[in-house]
Amino acid sequence: MEAHRTPVSEIMRTEFLSVGSKERLDFADRVLRLGNFRHLPVVEDGRLVGILSNRDVLAAALTKLLDFEAGQRRTFLHSVEVSEVMTRDVVSVRPDTPLSEAALRMVERKVGCLPVVDQEDKVLGLVTETDLLRAAYLAPAE
């Protein structure tokens, strides 16, 4: 099968972390930093309701904390819920979406991650820019 026609289900990450919309931003920030992640799906009752990026956390912190120390930053982030800064209009794909279409959506919408969801918007996996690059240019063993 040609790589651009390969469905995203072939390369998606099925092991991922997510957060709830009521989680505190400081917790989500720690998850992003400790896992070296750039995106976290925001899930309620198994359904995708948003996505939180490290840029969302940074923007929230910068709006209030330009002159704050690390401790003050954590205190502020603890006062904010994920739902206040997450992206609600999430670009997602179905498992059978071809890689070429997924790549086009990422480029057009300028996003680095696509949640893979079923018909009920339950998150099945994630496809990132790195996953697409790996599928396009690296041998399977790499």
N, C-alpha and C positions, 0 to 999 in steps of 0.2 A: 504494500500500500504506500502511495506517495505521501511524504511527510505532511504536506499542506492539507491533505484530505484526512489525515489521521484524526480520530475524534479526541477531544480533550480528555475523555475518560482514560485514554492510554497513558497520559503523562501527568494527570492531576495528582496533587498531594492529598492523600486520604487521611493522613494523620496531621492534625492541626489543632491549635488552641483557638478558643473563641472567648468572648466576654458577653455579659448581659448588659442591657442598656442602663440598668440602675447601678452597675459597678462604679466605683470611684475612679476618677482619671489617674490618680496616683498608682492604683493597683494595675490598671491597664498599661501605664507607662513602664512599670517594673517588668511586666510580662514582655512587652516589646523589647526592652533593653536586655533582659536576661536571656531571652530566646534569640536575640539578634534578628528580630522580625521587623518588617516594615508595615505589615497589615494584620489586623485582627477582625474576623467577621464578628458582628454583633448579632447575637442569636437570642430569641425569646421563644420558649416552648418548641425548640428545635427548628424554628423558622428564621430565615434571614430578615433582619429589620434594618441593618445598616452595616457600615464598615468603618473601622477606625484605623487611621494611618499614623505613622510617627509624625508626619507633617501636621496632622490635626492636633496632636498633643503639643507639638512645638508652637504652633500658632496660638493655641489657647494660653500657653505659658507666656509667650512673648507679649500678648496683649496686656497682661497685668504685671508681669514680673521682670521687666527690663532691669530694674535695680535691686532685685531680691537675691539673697544668698540661696544656696541649695536647700537649706532647711525651710526657708520661707516658700520656695518653689513647691516643695512637697506638701506643705500645709495648704497652699492654694489649690494644688491639683486634687488634694483630698476633698476639697469643698465642691468639686465639680463632678457631675455625673457624666458618664460616657455619652448618654443620649443628647447632652447639650452641645457636643462638638463632633459627633459622628456624622458621616455622610449618609443621608437617608435614601437618596436616589442612586442606588447601587447598580452598577453595570454587572450583570451576571450572565452565565451561559448554562446550557443544558449539557449533559454528558456526551451527547452525540454531535455537538457543535464541532465542525472541522477546525483544526488549528489555525488555518488561514483566516477564518472568520473571527476567531478569538483574538488573533494578533491585530486584525483590522479594528476591532472594537477598542482594544487597548490603545492603539495609536490615535484613533479618532477622539476618544474620550479622555486621553492623556492620563490613563490609570496604569498602575504597575501590577495589579492583581485582579483576577476575576474569580469570584465564588462560583462554584459549579453547584447548581440546585436542581431539584426535581420539580415536578408539577405543582407541589404544595409549598415550594420555596424552602424546603429542607436542604440544608447544606450537606453536600456529599463530598466536597473537596475544594481545593484551591488550585488555580493555575497562575503562576507568576511570570514576569518577564524572563527571569532566569530559567524557568522550566521551558519556555518557548525557545530560548537560545540554545539550551542543552539539546532539545529535540531536533533543532535545525542543524546544529553544527558539530555536535559531539557524538562519538560512537557510543552505543548503549553501555559499554563497560566503563566509560569515563563519567 
